[in-house]
Amino acid sequence: VTSSYTRDECVIEMTLKYDAAYPLRALAVDFGSHQGIEEKTARRWALQLRASASLKSTHAAVLGWRENVDLEFDGVEPCPICYGVLHPKSKRLPHLECRQCHNKFHASCLAHWFSTSHKHLCVVCQ
């Protein structure tokens, strides 16, 4: 699956490749051209796409990625746990702020983090 996203002078080209052993092997995400986008941002988007594609259809994952890119360009910071601006299931923005580091998280991501990590600090503060 190949997709292209253009906003102002920024052009992002993305290719999703399903291995014959999918879902035993991860979805391959390649951002061939991503002018103006840092490598770490492209890696985060790849993680978000893989997570969304495992929960939904490829089409829904690409549309969710597009919404996340739009919001990121508009200045909304992604959740440090799921790497998405919009939560994959609830479609909500990160709104719970850590009192120490002031990063914002999706409520369900933070609840899952605390219940599985058995720590009292957020993922960024630890």
C-alpha positions as CSV (number, residue, x, y, z in Angstrom):
1,V,0.0,0.0,0.0
2,T,1.5,3.4,-1.0
3,S,0.3,6.7,0.3
4,S,1.4,10.3,-0.2
5,Y,0.7,13.3,2.1
6,T,1.4,16.9,1.2
7,R,1.1,20.0,3.4
8,D,2.7,23.3,2.4
9,E,6.2,22.4,1.2
10,C,6.3,19.1,3.1
11,V,5.8,15.9,1.1
12,I,5.6,12.5,3.0
13,E,5.6,9.3,1.0
14,M,4.8,6.1,2.8
15,T,4.7,2.4,1.8
16,L,3.2,-0.3,3.9
17,K,4.3,-3.9,3.1
18,Y,2.7,-7.0,4.5
19,D,5.0,-10.0,4.8
20,A,3.6,-13.4,3.7
21,A,3.9,-14.4,7.3
22,Y,1.7,-11.5,8.6
23,P,0.6,-11.3,11.4
24,L,3.5,-13.4,12.7
25,R,5.8,-10.8,11.3
26,A,5.4,-7.0,11.7
27,L,4.0,-4.8,9.1
28,A,6.9,-3.0,7.2
29,V,6.5,0.8,7.1
30,D,8.8,2.8,4.9
31,F,8.8,6.6,4.6
32,G,10.8,6.9,1.3
33,S,10.5,10.7,1.2
34,H,9.9,12.8,4.3
35,Q,11.2,16.3,3.7
36,G,11.1,18.4,6.8
37,I,10.3,15.5,9.1
38,E,12.9,14.2,11.6
39,E,13.9,10.6,11.5
40,K,12.6,10.0,15.1
41,T,9.2,11.4,14.0
42,A,9.1,9.0,11.1
43,R,10.0,6.1,13.4
44,R,7.2,7.1,15.8
45,W,4.7,7.3,13.0
46,A,5.8,3.8,11.9
47,L,5.1,2.5,15.4
48,Q,1.7,4.2,15.5
49,L,0.8,2.8,12.0
50,R,1.9,-0.8,13.1
51,A,-0.2,-0.5,16.2
52,S,-3.3,0.9,14.4
53,A,-3.0,-1.7,11.6
54,S,-3.0,-4.5,14.1
55,L,-6.2,-3.2,15.7
56,K,-8.0,-2.0,12.6
57,S,-8.0,-2.3,8.8
58,T,-5.1,-0.8,6.7
59,H,-7.4,1.9,5.4
60,A,-8.5,3.0,8.9
61,A,-4.8,2.9,10.1
62,V,-3.7,5.2,7.2
63,L,-6.6,7.6,7.8
64,G,-5.8,7.7,11.5
65,W,-2.1,8.3,10.6
66,R,-3.2,11.2,8.4
67,E,-5.3,12.7,11.3
68,N,-2.3,12.4,13.6
69,V,0.0,14.1,11.1
70,D,-2.5,17.0,10.6
71,L,-2.8,17.5,14.4
72,E,1.0,17.2,14.8
73,F,1.5,19.9,12.2
74,D,-1.0,22.0,14.2
75,G,1.2,21.7,17.3
76,V,-0.4,19.0,19.3
77,E,2.2,16.7,21.0
78,P,1.8,12.9,20.7
79,C,1.2,10.7,23.7
80,P,4.6,9.4,24.9
81,I,3.2,5.9,25.5
82,C,1.3,5.0,22.3
83,Y,3.1,7.6,20.1
84,G,-0.1,8.8,18.6
85,V,-1.8,12.2,18.8
86,L,-5.2,10.6,18.5
87,H,-5.8,7.5,20.6
88,P,-6.3,4.5,18.2
89,K,-9.6,3.5,19.8
90,S,-11.2,6.5,21.5
91,K,-9.9,9.1,19.0
92,R,-9.2,11.5,21.9
93,L,-6.2,13.9,22.2
94,P,-3.7,13.4,25.1
95,H,-5.2,15.5,28.0
96,L,-3.9,14.1,31.3
97,E,-0.8,16.0,32.3
98,C,1.9,14.7,34.5
99,R,2.5,17.0,37.5
100,Q,6.3,16.5,37.3
101,C,7.3,16.5,33.6
102,H,4.1,18.2,32.2
103,N,3.8,15.7,29.3
104,K,0.2,14.9,28.3
105,F,-1.1,11.4,28.0
106,H,-4.2,9.6,26.8
107,A,-6.1,8.5,29.9
108,S,-6.3,4.8,28.9
109,C,-2.6,4.8,27.9
110,L,-1.6,6.1,31.3
111,A,-3.9,3.7,33.2
112,H,-2.5,0.8,31.3
113,W,1.1,2.0,32.0
114,F,0.5,2.2,35.7
115,S,-1.4,-1.1,35.9
116,T,1.3,-3.1,34.0
117,S,4.5,-1.3,35.2
118,H,3.6,-1.3,38.9
119,K,5.5,2.0,39.1
120,H,4.3,5.3,40.6
121,L,6.0,7.5,38.0
122,C,5.0,8.2,34.4
123,V,6.9,6.6,31.5
124,V,8.9,9.9,31.0
125,C,9.7,10.6,34.6
126,Q,11.0,7.1,35.5
